[in-house]
Amino acid sequence: MRNSTRGEVDPFIVMDVMEAARAAEEAGRHVIHMEVGQPGTPAPAAARDALARAMADQPLGYTVALGLPALRARIAQLYGEWYGVDLDPARVVVTPGSSGGFILAFTTLFDAGDRVGIGAPGYPSYRQILRALDLEPVMIDTAPENRLQPVPSDLAGLDLQGLMVASPANPSGTMLDRPALAALMETAQAQGAGFISDEIYHGIEYEQKAVSALEISDEVYVINSFSKYFSMTGWRVGWMVVPEDHVRRVERLAQNLFICPSHASQVAALAAMDAGDELEQNMAVYRRNRQLMLDGLPKAGFDRIAPPDGAFYVYADVSHLTDDSRAFAAEILDKAGVAVTPGLDFDTARGAGTLRFSYARSTEDIEEGLARLARFMAETGRM
Ligand SMILES: Cc1ncc(COP(=O)(O)O)c(C=O)c1O
């Protein structure tokens, strides 16, 4: 049968690495997972309990398209708690993960052929979703001296209809501080470009609180998710905050594209928002793991790294060790039994010389993974 050209998106390489790791495990190998961008912990106990109760006494049919009113109100409350922002719940849209939020945001804001700027390295699905929607991703090569985040001068002459940023970012973990974020938002607005802020790693911060674009302006789409801080990746529930006069447009699209986000997941997500103690225990693990990585990776020969401000990744420059990060990652999986992600997922050009290490799993796994990496690097004569 015929195919569309816009359906020709690249594979998500980390998914291929996960599959290779799974196959190695099936063949009896023990693998340490530093490839996956997800917590090893389940949804908070309160979330699972709330769902068990709801399953016993509710049909859990469709919800309204914008999401359960109680969940939208609780998300609005979070903006008061985290940022001191007074947010009208009517502007909150519950989505099928932040991934569903991207589809809604891109279809609401852009027409076929519109150009949307995204930083490289960056989360790979941005450009693939844009392509699948007949939009043009415009890659902005970010500089190490700008901590791998775009800066206003990068936007000159790009003729963008949209700009998307992530802070903390995947894979670098770097954040945009308030002046840097405000400057990008102003520059985008001056060019008539819509601004989208991916804030999925908010809550997972180490030195200082991440700044929300909503602290700076209401003329922005903010996208977030229950996947990371709330430890609910597989539940597929996230949210978006949009300008007041966009709500109805988004609602019409959401009704038709998704009907609603999973009702069961919305019930669990609402309870997860009050599971502060358990979520902070997860944070204590990430904090400890981050320190282990910052100490252990250089000792294992991966010394071209920068401390991440947030998220749970270390992005390493390995260009002195390889010009083929995909083959290098395959060799590390094969010989060391550690799954890591080649940078090519995040940066199609420079990513041939980078690797992303995730430290979202247990501290024991991180210690074992670092020991294996050090052994591998010594045994293969790389340090
Ligand atoms: C920066 C970034 N945005 C979005 C996503 C997608 O997350 P979700 O599970 O909310 O769809 C990820 C997943 O790793 C990510 O790293």
The ligand as a MOL file (V3000), in Angstrom:
LIG
                    3D

  0  0  0     0  0            999 V3000
M  V30 BEGIN CTAB
M  V30 COUNTS 16 16 0 0 0
M  V30 BEGIN ATOM
M  V30 1 C 12.4840 16.5000 27.3130 0
M  V30 2 C 11.3980 15.4900 27.2390 0
M  V30 3 N 10.1560 15.8850 26.8820 0
M  V30 4 C 9.1600 14.9910 26.7630 0
M  V30 5 C 9.3330 13.6390 27.0060 0
M  V30 6 C 8.1570 12.7000 26.8330 0
M  V30 7 O 7.5520 12.4080 28.0280 0
M  V30 8 P 6.0660 11.8810 28.2570 0
M  V30 9 O 6.2270 10.5750 28.9640 0
M  V30 10 O 5.4110 12.9070 29.1430 0
M  V30 11 O 5.3670 11.7700 26.9590 0
M  V30 12 C 10.5840 13.1880 27.4150 0
M  V30 13 C 10.8140 11.7600 27.6790 0
M  V30 14 O 11.8900 11.3010 27.9570 0
M  V30 15 C 11.6470 14.1380 27.5180 0
M  V30 16 O 12.8850 13.7750 27.8760 0
M  V30 END ATOM
M  V30 BEGIN BOND
M  V30 1 1 1 2
M  V30 2 1 2 3
M  V30 3 2 2 15
M  V30 4 2 3 4
M  V30 5 1 4 5
M  V30 6 1 5 6
M  V30 7 2 5 12
M  V30 8 1 6 7
M  V30 9 1 7 8
M  V30 10 2 8 9
M  V30 11 1 8 10
M  V30 12 1 8 11
M  V30 13 1 12 13
M  V30 14 1 12 15
M  V30 15 2 13 14
M  V30 16 1 15 16
M  V30 END BOND
M  V30 END CTAB
M  END
